[in-house]
Amino acid sequence: MLSLYGKIVAITGASGGIGEATARLLAERGAGVVLAARRSERIDAIAQEIREAGGRAVTCVVDVTRAEDLHRLVSSAVDQFGRMDVLVNNAGIAPISPLADLDTASWAAMIDVNLRGMLNGVAAALPVFREQGSGHLVSIVSVAGLSVSPSMAVYAATKNAVRTVHEGLRTESTDGVVRTTAISPGYVRTDLADSMADPHIREQIRKNMDAVGISPAAVARAVAFAVEQPDDVEIGEINIRPTAQA
């Protein structure tokens, strides 16, 4: 029977949305979780609630754009639990806009958080996975990279870059030590729209989320499904979207 019991999972962007839902579900199913985000008071509160419910949870304040923060996250997991089996790369932003707006600051921010943040996680986790003889990298990508909509060119580019890195890591890890899973959600009811500067785009995205968006718990279940597989099974990619989304 598949189980998460005993696995140690670090999750970035765990202060809300998909990251929080994933931390709560995996802890409920027996995993030890390390919640990572910039908002210390929020992840501390979530971890406390998990512990009160009988789960195992610790926290680590992390800015994924800082390589040293990801190394500290991995070290914290190993120090607290003795190992780290899974890194869920969930932190992401989406200050989307048409390319003609030339919002180069937002372009750079998405590259730094969505792509560089994921690479910082790989650099921190891979040596530990190799030393342990096993490890699993899970990244929350996006269906935006599968069909590029207006205003989403750079956002989709960062997500597709993450998908490409995953595939490259998979081809370099056929010895069975490191597994990779890229999970691409469609509209999910989160606060991702808050990072969108354009008020018209922000309002439209929020309307779409409210109208057809699925719960973050749905994505968390996809993470759990991938992570609980036996060591000889790799779920390479999962697309999960509302049934009403075109």
Secondary structure, 3 states (H helix, E strand, C coil): CCCCCCCEEEEECCCCHHHHHHHHHHHHCCCEEEEEECCHHHHHHHHHHHHHCCCEEEEEECCCCCHHHHHHHHHHHHHHHCCCCEEEECCCCCCCCCHHHCCHHHHHHHHHHHHHHHHHHHHHHHHHHHHHCCEEEEEECCHHHCCCCCCCHHHHHHHHHHHHHHHHHHHCCCCCCEEEEEEEECCECCCHHHHCCCHHHHHHHHHHHHHHCECHHHHHHHHHHHHCCCCCCCCCEEEECCCCCC
